[in-house]
C-alpha cells in the first residue's frame, strides 16, 4: 500500500467530512437556539 495514496484519500475524505460535520453542528446549534428562544 502506498502511504501517499492513503494520505491523499484520507485528506480528500476529511475535506468532504469536515464541512459536512460543521454544517450539521451549525444546523443543530441554530435549531437549539430557536427552540430555546421561542420557549
C-alpha positions as CSV (number, residue, x, y, z in Angstrom):
1,X,0.0,0.0,0.0
2,X,1.3,3.4,-0.9
3,X,1.2,5.8,2.1
4,X,0.9,8.8,-0.2
5,X,-2.1,7.3,-1.8
6,X,-3.6,6.6,1.7
7,X,-2.9,10.1,2.8
8,X,-4.4,11.6,-0.3
9,X,-7.6,9.5,0.2
10,X,-7.7,10.5,3.9
11,X,-7.2,14.2,3.2
12,X,-9.9,14.1,0.5
13,X,-12.3,12.3,2.8
14,X,-11.7,14.9,5.6
15,X,-12.1,17.7,3.1
16,X,-15.6,16.4,2.5
17,X,-16.4,15.3,6.1
18,X,-15.3,18.4,7.9
19,X,-17.6,20.9,6.2
20,X,-20.4,18.3,6.5
21,X,-19.9,17.9,10.2
22,X,-19.5,21.6,10.6
23,X,-22.8,22.2,8.8
24,X,-24.6,19.6,10.9
25,X,-23.3,21.2,14.1
26,X,-24.2,24.6,13.0
27,X,-27.7,23.4,12.0
28,X,-28.3,21.7,15.3
29,X,-27.0,24.8,17.2
30,X,-29.3,27.1,15.3
31,X,-32.3,24.7,15.9
32,X,-31.5,24.6,19.6
33,X,-31.1,28.3,19.8
34,X,-34.5,28.8,18.1
35,X,-36.2,26.3,20.4
36,X,-34.7,28.0,23.5
37,X,-35.7,31.4,22.1
38,X,-39.3,30.5,21.4
39,X,-40.0,29.0,24.8
